[in-house]
Amino acid sequence: MAVAGVNSHRQDNQAVYVLHTYPFKETSLVVELFAHGFGRVATTAKGARRPRSAMRGMLQSFQPLIATWSGKLELKTLHSLDWGGGLLLLKGEALMCGFYLNELLLRLLPREDPHEALFEYYSATLKVLASDQDLATTLRRFELKLLQELGYAIPLHKDVVETPIIEAQTYRYEAEHGATMLGNAPNRTKHGVQLLGKTMLDMVNDDYSNPQTQQQSKQLMRYLLAHYLGDKPLHTRQLLIDLQGL
């Protein structure tokens, strides 16, 4: 469903986060924004690479910002940035987790596809990361929310024949199909992930307290993300694995 204003020529004072920046021409930057009500928006920050640029110091990831941009083409012109709230400090592994979230959004979120609920969830997740508590569980929750918000069916409470998941039963889960009770799985599911029914039910209930659920949910989400991302791996994913197996 289209959101009013997405294709307007100018957008003033919109809540955004900076997902990524990279050089553009001699003195400018392309700035990928995640904007409330607009989704992922690509903009150019003219002159932002100059030492005295007023915008240069504002282009910080994970900080709530207020942006104004204009343009009818896919690449907009970023006119201004202002602080939008209290500053967040992500450090160490939490910082890497933040970059991982940004890379997921850059790879999976189409440009100018509004996802207001996802924007709010991303903002809340950054605050959790800043508290530096239970990073792995925080990532699992965001990964699942992201895929669900993007419209990918991730059935976890029923199997492929619509039978309620049994906690003590072992299943094989395949992307775009769902869970099949082990022993009944067709040959195509050999590429899926084996996991307990309890893991799926725990994920439905947002309960990651069980160590086996933590491990199996990580395997499931890693498999599903790899399926939807395709052949090009995430750079930050490998860094997180190298750090702590997150």
N, C-alpha and C positions, 0 to 999 in steps of 0.2 A: 504494500500500500504506500503510495507516495505521500510524503510529508510536505505540507505547504512551505514554500520558501527554499526547497533544496536546489532548485534551478534558478533562483533569483540572481540578479546581477550583483547585488551587494548584501553581505551579511554582517551586521554590527553586533559587537559585544556578545559573542557566543562562547559558551563553556567548552574548552578543548584541553587535550593533552598532546604533547609532542611525542610521536612514535619514532621518528627517524629524520635525520637531515643528511644531505650530501651536496657536494659542490655543484654549482650551476654557473656556467660562464666564468668570468674572471673574478667577480666580487660577490656573487650571490649564492644563495642556497635553495635547494628544493626542500621544503618542510612538509613531511607527512603528518597530518593532524588526525586525531580521533575526536570528532566533534559531537556534542550532544544534539540529537535530532537531525544530524547530517551524515553520520558515519565517518568513513575515512575520506579525508579531503586532502588533495595534493595542492600545495601552494608554492609560490616563489617568494623568498624574502630578499628583495633587491638590496644589494650593498651590505648584506649581513655579515660578510666575511671581512669587511673593513674594520680595523682596530677600534675606531670610534663609533661604530654602529650602535645605536640605542637598543636595537632589537637583539643584538648578538648575545648579550648576557641573559636574555629571557628564554632563549631556546634550550630549555632544560627538560629532559624527560622526567616523568612521574610527578610533575608539579601542576596543580590546577591553575589553568590560565584562562584569560578572556581574550578572544581574538576577533579581529575584523578583517574580512577579505572580500574580494570582488572578482568577477570574471564569469563568462558564459562557457568557456572551454573547460576541459578536464583539469588543466593546470591553472589554478587561480592565482591572484596576486594578494599576498599577505601584507596588510597595511599597518597593523599594530598588534602588540601583545601587552597584556598587563597581568599582574598577579591576581589569581582568582580565589585565594584562600591561604590557609596556613601551609607552610612549607613542609614537605615530607623528606625524611632522611632515610634512604635505603643504603645499606652498606654490606660489604662482604657477600655471602651467599644470597642474601635477600636482594641485593642489587642485581646479581646475575639472574635471579628469578624474575625481576622486573623486566629486564631486557628480553627474557624468554617470552613473557606475555606480549611484549611489543612485537616480537618477531612473529608470533602466532597470528596476531591481528593483521600485520602487514601481508602475511602469506594467505590467510583464509578469508579476510573480510573484504568484500568487493568495495570499490570506491563509490562513495555517495549512496550507500545503502543504509538507511537509518536504522540504528539498533539502540534505542534509548535505554532499554532494560540492560543491555550488555554494557553500555557506557557507565551506568550507575554501578553495575557489578564490578567492572574494572576499577572504578574509583574506590569502591569499598575494599577490593582485594589489595590495592596498593597500600591502604592503611593497615591492613593485616600484615602485609610483608614488612612494613616499617616497624611493627612490634616485634619482628624477628622470632615469631613463635610458630612451630609446626609448619615449616615451609612446604614440606612434601604434600601434606593434606591440603594446604592452600592451593597448590598447583593442580591437584586432582580435581578439586571443586571448580576451579576456573576452566580447566580443559573441558570438563563435561558440560558446564554452562555454555561455553563458547559453541561447541558443536550443536547443542540443542537449540540455541538462539539462532544459529545459522540455518536451521531447518533440517539437519541430519537426524534421522530417526535412530535413537539409541535406546531400544526397548530393553528394560532391565527387570521388570516385574512379571513378564510373561515370556514363554519361549516362542519358537517360530510357529507352533500350532495353537498359540493363544492359551496354553495351559499355564496356570500360575507357577512361578519358579518355586522349587522345593529347596529349602535351606540346606539340607544335608546332601543333596544330589550334586554330582559333578556334570558340568556342561562344557561344550565347546562353542565359543562365541565367534561369529563371522561378521565382518563389516557388511552392512546393507541387508543382512538377513536376520541376525540376532542369535539367540542361544538355542542350541540343540542338545538334548540329553545325550551324554556320552553313551555310545553303543548304538544310537539311532542316527548318528550324524552321517550324511552322504559324503562321498569322496571329496567334494569341493571344499569341505570344512577343514581339511588337513592343514590349511594355511591360517586357521583362526587361532584363538587363544583358549586354553583350558583353564577353567576356574570353577569354584564352588558357587552353588546357588546363594549361599550366605553372603558372598562378596557382592553379588548384584543387589541383593535386598538391602545390605548395608549401605550401598551407594544410593539407592532409592531413598533411604532414610537419613542420608547425609551423616552416617556414622562410620568414621574411619578409625575407631579406637582399637579394633582388632588387628594385630600385626599381620596376619594372613590377608586380611582385607586390604591393608596398606600395600602389601607386595603385589597382590593380584590385580588390584585396581590400577597400579602403576603399569603393569604389563598390558592390561587391557587398553588403557588410554594411549600408551606408546604405540600399540598396534593400530588403533583406530586413527590416530593422527598421521601415522606413516601412510596409511591407506588414502586419506583425503589430501595429504600434501603431495603425494606422488614421489617421483624419483629424487627430487632435490631435498636433501636433509636440512634440518634446522641447525644453524651454527651454534646457537646457545644450548640446544639440547645436549650435544656432546660435551660441552663445557660443564653442564650440570652433572652429567654422568661421571665425568672425571673427578668432580669435586666430592660429591657425597652420594651419588646414585639417586639424585632427586628426579 
